[in-house]
Amino acid sequence: MARALPAIVRETSQREARPEALYGAWLCGACLGAVGMALHHKLCHVLGGSFDLPHAETHAVILPHAIAYNAASAPEAMKRIAHALDADEAATGVHDLARRLGVPQALRDLGMPESGIEQTAEIATRNPYPNPRPIERDAIRGLIARAWAGELPRG
């Protein structure tokens, strides 16, 4: 996906990268059926349900922040992600890829009000999904605030 999507975005008629993108999309779908959902998915459910935010764009904004949150608790996975993205860190690699693709970078750009940061943190931490790192309300609030503002992800 990291190679195919930029090639397709640069030239939409480009055909060579499409099989690689299709295979990457299939792997993503297969993964969802084989693992439990964690922080990233919980936050996206809360944001979409509470503020009617667009599904795919919300996932794209939240993913690098959730990766940064979990980085210290899943170092081997983070190394593999960073390697696949040819990046120093997984979270910045995903963030930079999304930026290069023209994906929105901030929840505020999707229509989330700043007043929703606290509400999202409350709902998301009330009944959290299993996650590599324990769910801590203040840290989750910070994650959401950074995602709302479009700041770089950090743990």
TIRO-2110 file (N, C-alpha, C; in Angstrom, 1 decimal):
// TIRO-2110
0.8, -1.2, 0.0, N, 1, A
0.0, 0.0, 0.0, CA, 1, A
0.9, 1.3, 0.0, C, 1, A
2.0, 1.2, 0.8, N, 2, A
2.8, 2.4, 0.9, CA, 2, A
3.5, 2.8, -0.5, C, 2, A
3.7, 1.8, -1.3, N, 3, A
4.3, 2.1, -2.6, CA, 3, A
3.2, 2.3, -3.6, C, 3, A
2.1, 1.5, -3.6, N, 4, A
1.1, 1.6, -4.6, CA, 4, A
0.2, 2.8, -4.5, C, 4, A
-0.2, 3.2, -3.4, N, 5, A
-1.1, 4.4, -3.3, CA, 5, A
-0.5, 5.7, -3.8, C, 5, A
0.7, 6.0, -3.4, N, 6, A
1.3, 7.3, -3.9, CA, 6, A
1.4, 7.2, -5.4, C, 6, A
1.7, 6.1, -6.0, N, 7, A
1.8, 6.0, -7.5, CA, 7, A
0.5, 6.2, -8.1, C, 7, A
-0.6, 5.6, -7.5, N, 8, A
-1.9, 5.8, -8.1, CA, 8, A
-2.4, 7.2, -7.9, C, 8, A
-2.1, 7.9, -6.8, N, 9, A
-2.5, 9.2, -6.6, CA, 9, A
-1.8, 10.2, -7.5, C, 9, A
-0.5, 9.9, -7.8, N, 10, A
0.3, 10.8, -8.7, CA, 10, A
-0.3, 10.7, -10.1, C, 10, A
-0.7, 9.5, -10.5, N, 11, A
-1.2, 9.3, -11.9, CA, 11, A
-2.4, 8.3, -11.8, C, 11, A
-3.6, 8.8, -11.8, N, 12, A
-4.7, 7.9, -11.6, CA, 12, A
-4.9, 6.9, -12.7, C, 12, A
-4.3, 7.1, -13.9, N, 13, A
-4.5, 6.1, -14.9, CA, 13, A
-3.4, 5.0, -14.8, C, 13, A
-2.5, 5.1, -13.8, N, 14, A
-1.4, 4.2, -13.6, CA, 14, A
-1.9, 2.8, -13.3, C, 14, A
-1.6, 1.8, -14.0, N, 15, A
-2.1, 0.5, -13.9, CA, 15, A
-1.2, -0.5, -13.1, C, 15, A
0.1, -0.3, -13.2, N, 16, A
1.0, -1.3, -12.6, CA, 16, A
0.9, -1.4, -11.1, C, 16, A
0.5, -0.3, -10.4, N, 17, A
0.4, -0.3, -8.9, CA, 17, A
-0.9, -0.9, -8.4, C, 17, A
-1.9, -1.0, -9.3, N, 18, A
-3.2, -1.4, -8.8, CA, 18, A
-3.3, -2.8, -8.2, C, 18, A
-2.6, -3.8, -8.8, N, 19, A
-2.6, -5.1, -8.2, CA, 19, A
-2.0, -5.1, -6.8, C, 19, A
-1.0, -4.3, -6.6, N, 20, A
-0.3, -4.2, -5.3, CA, 20, A
-1.3, -3.6, -4.3, C, 20, A
-2.0, -2.5, -4.7, N, 21, A
-3.0, -1.9, -3.8, CA, 21, A
-4.1, -2.8, -3.5, C, 21, A
-4.6, -3.6, -4.5, N, 22, A
-5.6, -4.5, -4.3, CA, 22, A
-5.2, -5.6, -3.3, C, 22, A
-4.0, -6.1, -3.4, N, 23, A
-3.5, -7.1, -2.5, CA, 23, A
-3.4, -6.5, -1.1, C, 23, A
-2.9, -5.3, -1.0, N, 24, A
-2.8, -4.6, 0.3, CA, 24, A
-4.2, -4.4, 1.0, C, 24, A
-5.2, -4.0, 0.2, N, 25, A
-6.5, -3.9, 0.7, CA, 25, A
-7.1, -5.2, 1.2, C, 25, A
-6.8, -6.3, 0.4, N, 26, A
-7.3, -7.6, 0.8, CA, 26, A
-6.6, -8.0, 2.2, C, 26, A
-5.3, -7.7, 2.3, N, 27, A
-4.7, -8.1, 3.6, CA, 27, A
-5.3, -7.3, 4.7, C, 27, A
-5.6, -6.0, 4.5, N, 28, A
-6.2, -5.2, 5.5, CA, 28, A
-7.5, -5.8, 6.0, C, 28, A
-8.3, -6.2, 5.0, N, 29, A
-9.6, -6.8, 5.3, CA, 29, A
-9.5, -8.1, 6.0, C, 29, A
-8.6, -8.9, 5.6, N, 30, A
-8.3, -10.2, 6.2, CA, 30, A
-7.9, -10.1, 7.6, C, 30, A
-7.1, -9.1, 7.9, N, 31, A
-6.6, -8.8, 9.2, CA, 31, A
-7.7, -8.5, 10.2, C, 31, A
-8.7, -7.7, 9.7, N, 32, A
-9.8, -7.3, 10.5, CA, 32, A
-10.6, -8.5, 11.0, C, 32, A
-10.6, -9.5, 10.2, N, 33, A
-11.4, -10.7, 10.5, CA, 33, A
-10.6, -11.7, 11.4, C, 33, A
-9.3, -11.4, 11.6, N, 34, A
-8.5, -12.3, 12.4, CA, 34, A
-8.0, -11.8, 13.7, C, 34, A
-8.2, -10.5, 14.0, N, 35, A
-7.7, -9.9, 15.2, CA, 35, A
-8.9, -9.2, 16.0, C, 35, A
-8.6, -8.9, 17.2, N, 36, A
-9.6, -8.1, 18.0, CA, 36, A
-9.4, -6.6, 17.7, C, 36, A
-10.3, -5.9, 17.9, N, 37, A
-10.2, -4.4, 17.7, CA, 37, A
-9.6, -3.8, 18.9, C, 37, A
-8.9, -2.7, 18.7, N, 38, A
-8.2, -2.1, 19.8, CA, 38, A
-8.5, -0.6, 19.8, C, 38, A
-7.7, 0.2, 20.4, N, 39, A
-7.9, 1.6, 20.6, CA, 39, A
-8.3, 2.4, 19.4, C, 39, A
-7.6, 2.2, 18.3, N, 40, A
-7.9, 2.9, 17.0, CA, 40, A
-9.3, 2.7, 16.6, C, 40, A
-9.8, 1.5, 16.6, N, 41, A
-11.2, 1.2, 16.2, CA, 41, A
-12.2, 1.7, 17.2, C, 41, A
-11.9, 1.6, 18.5, N, 42, A
-12.8, 2.2, 19.5, CA, 42, A
-13.0, 3.7, 19.3, C, 42, A
-11.9, 4.4, 19.2, N, 43, A
-11.9, 5.8, 19.0, CA, 43, A
-12.7, 6.2, 17.7, C, 43, A
-12.5, 5.5, 16.7, N, 44, A
-13.2, 5.8, 15.4, CA, 44, A
-14.7, 5.5, 15.6, C, 44, A
-15.1, 4.4, 16.3, N, 45, A
-16.5, 4.2, 16.5, CA, 45, A
-17.1, 5.3, 17.4, C, 45, A
-16.5, 5.8, 18.4, N, 46, A
-17.0, 6.8, 19.2, CA, 46, A
-17.1, 8.1, 18.4, C, 46, A
-16.1, 8.5, 17.6, N, 47, A
-16.1, 9.7, 16.9, CA, 47, A
-17.2, 9.7, 15.8, C, 47, A
-17.3, 8.6, 15.1, N, 48, A
-18.3, 8.5, 14.0, CA, 48, A
-19.7, 8.5, 14.6, C, 48, A
-19.9, 7.8, 15.7, N, 49, A
-21.2, 7.7, 16.3, CA, 49, A
-21.6, 9.0, 17.0, C, 49, A
-20.7, 9.7, 17.6, N, 50, A
-21.0, 10.9, 18.4, CA, 50, A
-21.1, 12.2, 17.5, C, 50, A
-20.3, 12.2, 16.4, N, 51, A
-20.2, 13.5, 15.7, CA, 51, A
-20.5, 13.3, 14.2, C, 51, A
-20.9, 12.1, 13.8, N, 52, A
-21.3, 11.8, 12.4, CA, 52, A
-20.1, 12.1, 11.5, C, 52, A
-18.9, 11.8, 11.9, N, 53, A
-17.7, 12.0, 11.1, CA, 53, A
-17.6, 10.9, 10.0, C, 53, A
-17.0, 11.3, 8.8, N, 54, A
-16.9, 10.3, 7.8, CA, 54, A
-15.9, 9.1, 8.2, C, 54, A
-16.4, 7.9, 7.9, N, 55, A
-15.7, 6.7, 8.4, CA, 55, A
-14.2, 6.6, 8.0, C, 55, A
-14.0, 6.6, 6.7, N, 56, A
-12.6, 6.3, 6.2, CA, 56, A
-11.6, 7.5, 6.7, C, 56, A
-12.1, 8.7, 6.5, N, 57, A
-11.3, 9.8, 6.9, CA, 57, A
-11.0, 9.9, 8.4, C, 57, A
-11.9, 9.5, 9.2, N, 58, A
-11.7, 9.4, 10.6, CA, 58, A
-10.6, 8.4, 11.0, C, 58, A
-10.7, 7.2, 10.3, N, 59, A
-9.7, 6.2, 10.6, CA, 59, A
-8.3, 6.7, 10.1, C, 59, A
-8.2, 7.4, 9.0, N, 60, A
-7.0, 7.9, 8.5, CA, 60, A
-6.4, 9.0, 9.5, C, 60, A
-7.2, 9.8, 10.1, N, 61, A
-6.7, 10.8, 11.0, CA, 61, A
-6.2, 10.1, 12.3, C, 61, A
-7.0, 9.2, 12.8, N, 62, A
-6.8, 8.6, 14.1, CA, 62, A
-5.6, 7.6, 14.1, C, 62, A
-5.5, 6.8, 13.0, N, 63, A
-4.5, 5.7, 13.0, CA, 63, A
-3.1, 6.1, 13.5, C, 63, A
-2.4, 7.2, 12.9, N, 64, A
-1.1, 7.5, 13.4, CA, 64, A
-1.0, 7.8, 14.9, C, 64, A
-2.1, 8.4, 15.4, N, 65, A
-2.1, 8.8, 16.8, CA, 65, A
-2.2, 7.5, 17.7, C, 65, A
-3.1, 6.6, 17.3, N, 66, A
-3.2, 5.3, 18.0, CA, 66, A
-1.9, 4.5, 18.0, C, 66, A
-1.3, 4.5, 16.8, N, 67, A
0.0, 3.8, 16.7, CA, 67, A
1.0, 4.4, 17.7, C, 67, A
1.1, 5.7, 17.7, N, 68, A
2.0, 6.4, 18.6, CA, 68, A
1.7, 6.1, 20.1, C, 68, A
0.4, 6.0, 20.4, N, 69, A
0.0, 5.7, 21.8, CA, 69, A
0.5, 4.3, 22.2, C, 69, A
0.4, 3.4, 21.3, N, 70, A
0.7, 2.0, 21.5, CA, 70, A
2.2, 1.6, 21.3, C, 70, A
3.0, 2.5, 20.7, N, 71, A
4.3, 2.2, 20.2, CA, 71, A
5.2, 1.5, 21.3, C, 71, A
5.3, 2.0, 22.5, N, 72, A
6.1, 1.4, 23.5, CA, 72, A
5.7, 0.0, 24.0, C, 72, A
4.4, -0.3, 23.8, N, 73, A
3.8, -1.5, 24.2, CA, 73, A
3.8, -2.6, 23.1, C, 73, A
4.2, -2.3, 21.9, N, 74, A
4.3, -3.2, 20.8, CA, 74, A
5.5, -2.9, 19.9, C, 74, A
6.7, -2.9, 20.5, N, 75, A
7.9, -2.5, 19.8, CA, 75, A
8.2, -3.3, 18.5, C, 75, A
8.0, -4.6, 18.5, N, 76, A
8.3, -5.4, 17.4, CA, 76, A
7.3, -5.1, 16.2, C, 76, A
6.1, -4.9, 16.5, N, 77, A
5.1, -4.6, 15.5, CA, 77, A
5.5, -3.2, 14.9, C, 77, A
5.9, -2.3, 15.8, N, 78, A
6.2, -0.9, 15.3, CA, 78, A
7.4, -0.9, 14.4, C, 78, A
8.4, -1.8, 14.7, N, 79, A
9.6, -1.9, 13.8, CA, 79, A
9.2, -2.4, 12.5, C, 79, A
8.3, -3.4, 12.4, N, 80, A
7.8, -3.9, 11.1, CA, 80, A
7.1, -2.9, 10.3, C, 80, A
6.2, -2.1, 11.0, N, 81, A
5.5, -1.1, 10.3, CA, 81, A
6.4, 0.0, 9.7, C, 81, A
7.4, 0.4, 10.6, N, 82, A
8.3, 1.5, 10.2, CA, 82, A
9.1, 1.0, 9.0, C, 82, A
9.6, -0.3, 9.0, N, 83, A
10.4, -0.8, 8.0, CA, 83, A
9.6, -0.9, 6.7, C, 83, A
8.3, -1.3, 6.7, N, 84, A
7.5, -1.3, 5.5, CA, 84, A
7.2, 0.0, 4.9, C, 84, A
7.3, 1.1, 5.8, N, 85, A
7.1, 2.4, 5.3, CA, 85, A
8.4, 3.2, 5.0, C, 85, A
9.5, 2.5, 5.2, N, 86, A
10.8, 3.1, 5.1, CA, 86, A
10.9, 4.4, 5.9, C, 86, A
10.5, 4.3, 7.2, N, 87, A
10.4, 5.4, 8.1, CA, 87, A
11.2, 5.1, 9.4, C, 87, A
11.5, 6.1, 10.1, N, 88, A
12.2, 5.9, 11.4, CA, 88, A
11.2, 5.4, 12.5, C, 88, A
10.0, 5.8, 12.4, N, 89, A
9.0, 5.4, 13.4, CA, 89, A
7.7, 5.1, 12.7, C, 89, A
7.0, 4.1, 13.2, N, 90, A
5.7, 3.7, 12.6, CA, 90, A
4.7, 4.8, 12.5, C, 90, A
4.5, 5.5, 13.6, N, 91, A
3.4, 6.6, 13.6, CA, 91, A
3.7, 7.7, 12.7, C, 91, A
5.0, 8.1, 12.6, N, 92, A
5.3, 9.2, 11.7, CA, 92, A
5.3, 8.7, 10.2, C, 92, A
5.6, 7.5, 10.0, N, 93, A
5.6, 6.9, 8.7, CA, 93, A
4.1, 6.9, 8.2, C, 93, A
3.2, 6.4, 9.0, N, 94, A
1.8, 6.4, 8.6, CA, 94, A
1.3, 7.8, 8.4, C, 94, A
1.6, 8.7, 9.3, N, 95, A
1.2, 10.1, 9.2, CA, 95, A
1.7, 10.8, 7.9, C, 95, A
3.0, 10.5, 7.6, N, 96, A
3.6, 11.1, 6.4, CA, 96, A
3.0, 10.5, 5.2, C, 96, A
2.7, 9.3, 5.2, N, 97, A
2.0, 8.6, 4.0, CA, 97, A
0.7, 9.3, 3.8, C, 97, A
-0.1, 9.4, 4.8, N, 98, A
-1.5, 10.0, 4.7, CA, 98, A
-1.4, 11.5, 4.2, C, 98, A
-0.4, 12.2, 4.7, N, 99, A
-0.2, 13.6, 4.2, CA, 99, A
0.1, 13.6, 2.7, C, 99, A
1.1, 12.7, 2.3, N, 100, A
1.4, 12.7, 0.9, CA, 100, A
0.3, 12.3, 0.0, C, 100, A
-0.7, 11.5, 0.5, N, 101, A
-1.8, 11.1, -0.2, CA, 101, A
-2.9, 12.2, -0.2, C, 101, A
-2.8, 13.2, 0.5, N, 102, A
-3.8, 14.3, 0.6, CA, 102, A
-4.9, 14.0, 1.5, C, 102, A
-4.7, 13.1, 2.5, N, 103, A
-5.7, 12.7, 3.4, CA, 103, A
-5.9, 13.8, 4.5, C, 103, A
-7.1, 14.1, 4.9, N, 104, A
-7.2, 15.1, 6.0, CA, 104, A
-6.3, 14.7, 7.2, C, 104, A
-5.8, 15.8, 7.9, N, 105, A
-4.9, 15.5, 9.0, CA, 105, A
-5.5, 15.9, 10.4, C, 105, A
-6.7, 16.4, 10.4, N, 106, A
-7.2, 16.9, 11.7, CA, 106, A
-8.7, 16.6, 11.8, C, 106, A
-9.1, 16.2, 12.9, N, 107, A
-10.6, 15.9, 13.2, CA, 107, A
-11.4, 17.1, 13.0, C, 107, A
-10.8, 18.3, 13.3, N, 108, A
-11.6, 19.5, 13.2, CA, 108, A
-12.0, 19.8, 11.7, C, 108, A
-11.1, 19.3, 10.8, N, 109, A
-11.4, 19.5, 9.4, CA, 109, A
-12.5, 18.5, 8.9, C, 109, A
-12.8, 17.5, 9.7, N, 110, A
-13.9, 16.6, 9.4, CA, 110, A
-15.2, 17.0, 10.0, C, 110, A
-15.2, 18.1, 10.8, N, 111, A
-16.4, 18.6, 11.4, CA, 111, A
-16.6, 18.3, 12.9, C, 111, A
-15.5, 17.8, 13.6, N, 112, A
-15.6, 17.6, 15.0, CA, 112, A
-15.4, 18.9, 15.7, C, 112, A
-16.3, 19.2, 16.7, N, 113, A
-16.1, 20.4, 17.5, CA, 113, A
-15.1, 20.2, 18.5, C, 113, A
-14.3, 21.2, 18.9, N, 114, A
-13.3, 21.1, 19.9, CA, 114, A
-13.9, 20.7, 21.2, C, 114, A
-15.2, 21.1, 21.5, N, 115, A
-15.8, 20.7, 22.7, CA, 115, A
-16.1, 19.2, 22.8, C, 115, A
-15.9, 18.5, 21.7, N, 116, A
-16.1, 17.0, 21.7, CA, 116, A
-14.9, 16.2, 22.2, C, 116, A
-13.8, 16.9, 22.4, N, 117, A
-12.6, 16.2, 22.8, CA, 117, A
-12.8, 15.5, 24.2, C, 117, A
-13.3, 16.2, 25.1, N, 118, A
-13.6, 15.7, 26.5, CA, 118, A
-14.6, 14.5, 26.4, C, 118, A
-15.7, 14.8, 25.7, N, 119, A
-16.8, 13.8, 25.5, CA, 119, A
-16.2, 12.5, 24.9, C, 119, A
-15.4, 12.6, 23.9, N, 120, A
-14.8, 11.4, 23.3, CA, 120, A
-13.9, 10.7, 24.2, C, 120, A
-13.1, 11.4, 25.0, N, 121, A
-12.2, 10.7, 26.0, CA, 121, A
-13.0, 10.0, 27.0, C, 121, A
-14.1, 10.6, 27.4, N, 122, A
-15.0, 9.9, 28.5, CA, 122, A
-15.6, 8.7, 27.9, C, 122, A
-16.2, 8.7, 26.7, N, 123, A
-16.9, 7.6, 26.2, CA, 123, A
-15.9, 6.5, 25.8, C, 123, A
-14.8, 6.8, 25.2, N, 124, A
-13.8, 5.8, 24.8, CA, 124, A
-13.1, 5.1, 25.9, C, 124, A
-13.0, 5.7, 27.1, N, 125, A
-12.3, 5.1, 28.2, CA, 125, A
-13.3, 4.4, 29.1, C, 125, A
-14.6, 4.6, 28.9, N, 126, A
-15.6, 4.0, 29.8, CA, 126, A
-15.6, 2.4, 29.7, C, 126, A
-15.6, 1.9, 28.5, N, 127, A
-15.6, 0.5, 28.2, CA, 127, A
-14.6, 0.2, 27.1, C, 127, A
-13.3, 0.3, 27.4, N, 128, A
-12.3, 0.2, 26.3, CA, 128, A
-12.2, -1.2, 25.7, C, 128, A
-11.8, -1.3, 24.5, N, 129, A
-11.5, -2.5, 23.8, CA, 129, A
-10.1, -3.0, 24.4, C, 129, A
-9.8, -4.3, 24.2, N, 130, A
-8.5, -4.8, 24.6, CA, 130, A
-7.4, -4.0, 23.8, C, 130, A
-6.3, -3.7, 24.4, N, 131, A
-5.3, -2.8, 23.7, CA, 131, A
-3.9, -3.2, 24.3, C, 131, A
-2.9, -3.0, 23.5, N, 132, A
-1.5, -3.4, 24.0, CA, 132, A
-1.1, -2.5, 25.2, C, 132, A
-1.5, -1.2, 25.2, N, 133, A
-1.2, -0.3, 26.3, CA, 133, A
-2.4, -0.1, 27.1, C, 133, A
-2.4, 0.0, 28.4, N, 134, A
-3.6, 0.3, 29.2, CA, 134, A
-4.1, 1.6, 28.7, C, 134, A
-5.5, 1.7, 28.8, N, 135, A
-6.2, 2.9, 28.3, CA, 135, A
-6.2, 3.9, 29.5, C, 135, A
-5.6, 5.0, 29.4, N, 136, A
-5.5, 6.0, 30.4, CA, 136, A
-6.2, 7.3, 30.0, C, 136, A
-7.2, 7.7, 30.7, N, 137, A
-8.0, 8.8, 30.3, CA, 137, A
-7.3, 10.1, 29.9, C, 137, A
-6.4, 10.5, 30.7, N, 138, A
-5.6, 11.8, 30.3, CA, 138, A
-4.8, 11.6, 29.1, C, 138, A
-4.2, 10.5, 28.9, N, 139, A
-3.4, 10.2, 27.7, CA, 139, A
-4.3, 10.1, 26.5, C, 139, A
-5.5, 9.5, 26.6, N, 140, A
-6.4, 9.4, 25.5, CA, 140, A
-6.9, 10.8, 25.2, C, 140, A
-7.2, 11.6, 26.2, N, 141, A
-7.6, 13.0, 25.9, CA, 141, A
-6.6, 13.8, 25.1, C, 141, A
-5.3, 13.6, 25.5, N, 142, A
-4.2, 14.2, 24.7, CA, 142, A
-4.1, 13.7, 23.3, C, 142, A
-4.3, 12.4, 23.1, N, 143, A
-4.3, 11.9, 21.8, CA, 143, A
-5.4, 12.5, 20.9, C, 143, A
-6.6, 12.6, 21.5, N, 144, A
-7.7, 13.1, 20.7, CA, 144, A
-7.5, 14.6, 20.4, C, 144, A
-7.0, 15.3, 21.4, N, 145, A
-6.7, 16.8, 21.2, CA, 145, A
-5.7, 17.0, 20.1, C, 145, A
-4.6, 16.2, 20.0, N, 146, A
-3.6, 16.3, 19.0, CA, 146, A
-4.2, 15.9, 17.6, C, 146, A
-5.1, 14.9, 17.6, N, 147, A
-5.7, 14.5, 16.3, CA, 147, A
-6.7, 15.6, 15.9, C, 147, A
-7.4, 16.2, 16.8, N, 148, A
-8.3, 17.3, 16.5, CA, 148, A
-7.6, 18.4, 15.9, C, 148, A
-6.4, 18.8, 16.4, N, 149, A
-5.7, 19.9, 15.9, CA, 149, A
-4.8, 19.6, 14.7, C, 149, A
-4.7, 18.4, 14.4, N, 150, A
-3.8, 18.0, 13.2, CA, 150, A
-2.3, 18.0, 13.6, C, 150, A
-2.0, 17.8, 14.9, N, 151, A
-0.6, 17.8, 15.3, CA, 151, A
0.0, 16.5, 14.9, C, 151, A
1.4, 16.5, 15.0, N, 152, A
2.1, 15.2, 14.7, CA, 152, A
1.7, 14.2, 15.8, C, 152, A
1.7, 12.9, 15.5, N, 153, A
1.4, 11.9, 16.5, CA, 153, A
2.6, 11.8, 17.5, C, 153, A
2.3, 11.5, 18.8, N, 154, A
3.3, 11.2, 19.7, CA, 154, A
2.7, 10.4, 20.9, C, 154, A
3.4, 9.6, 21.5, N, 155, A
2.9, 8.7, 22.5, CA, 155, A
2.9, 9.4, 23.8, C, 155, A
END
